[in-house]
Amino acid sequence: MNELIFFSIIVLIIIRLVGVVVSTDFYYDTKSKTYIYFFIGWGLWAISLIFIILNESEHNSSIGIILLFLNYILGPIALILILVGLTSYYLKIYHFKIFFFLILSILISIVLFIIVGLNFVYYLSRIYTFSFYFIFLLLPIMKFRKFKKKVGKSIRWYYLSCFSILYYIPLSIFFSLGSDSYILYQTENINAIILSYVPIILTTLILIVFMIHLEYNISSDQKKFLKDKYSHNLGNIFQGIMSGYNLNIIKEGSEEILSEVKEIMKKLIEEAKEIIEEIRNL
């Protein structure tokens, strides 16, 4: 393996492991299922490249073919999970359907690997990859108002993602169709290496930044909304308490009114406690 290819793969592994760390941190902060998609996706994407490095040190051709097969399967699955995570910010995700599709894709790849061979699985993985990239690009356009409102300032990183993906896809198709599917791990052509690995490194970096920016931007907007909501609700509760207190003074002699006022005040105080607890959990 060319040293530049090896270095590029190591850089990609490190970047994707950063995605794993960031996803883990966000998951513990938010408990959002979105970050389970990100965590698994970034992890599998890093592991898929490790199989390529292992293949270079493996002298048994049968094991080498299996390692490449695992790379061809895990790469698209990882990308799908990451793009599903990004899409979940502005669209409802049906987890069962995603899980079913992934299992079906794996089974189809295994069957084709057994019947047709490794190269066919490689081209199938390219089809999956390009298809989901295009879906990731097109879905926001179809739901643009909702998408723009939801992602806010992060839309700039979506545009950068579009640019890097549209730069990467034609080059990837060119190299995929022009030679043996394994050439980009074997080639000594420096121009081919640079044109192949720079776009995917750039795209990977931008997807991570997009993920981080989305989380901070949406979290910031949610906190502003909740701040206004809770301050308004607390104001209403304390106004109700004060009204009850004043009514208590006016109707001091009535046991029935006193009992009613106490119940109202007790209910309002309990609501205030719940809101304060929610604020503490922000």
Secondary structure as GFF3:
##gff-version 3
##sequence-region A 1 282
A	DSSP	alpha_helix	3	30	.	.	.	ID=ss1
A	DSSP	alpha_helix	34	56	.	.	.	ID=ss2
A	DSSP	alpha_helix	61	87	.	.	.	ID=ss3
A	DSSP	alpha_helix	95	115	.	.	.	ID=ss4
A	DSSP	alpha_helix	118	142	.	.	.	ID=ss5
A	DSSP	alpha_helix	144	151	.	.	.	ID=ss6
A	DSSP	three_ten_helix	152	154	.	.	.	ID=ss7
A	DSSP	alpha_helix	155	178	.	.	.	ID=ss8
A	DSSP	alpha_helix	183	186	.	.	.	ID=ss9
A	DSSP	alpha_helix	190	250	.	.	.	ID=ss10
A	DSSP	alpha_helix	255	280	.	.	.	ID=ss11
###
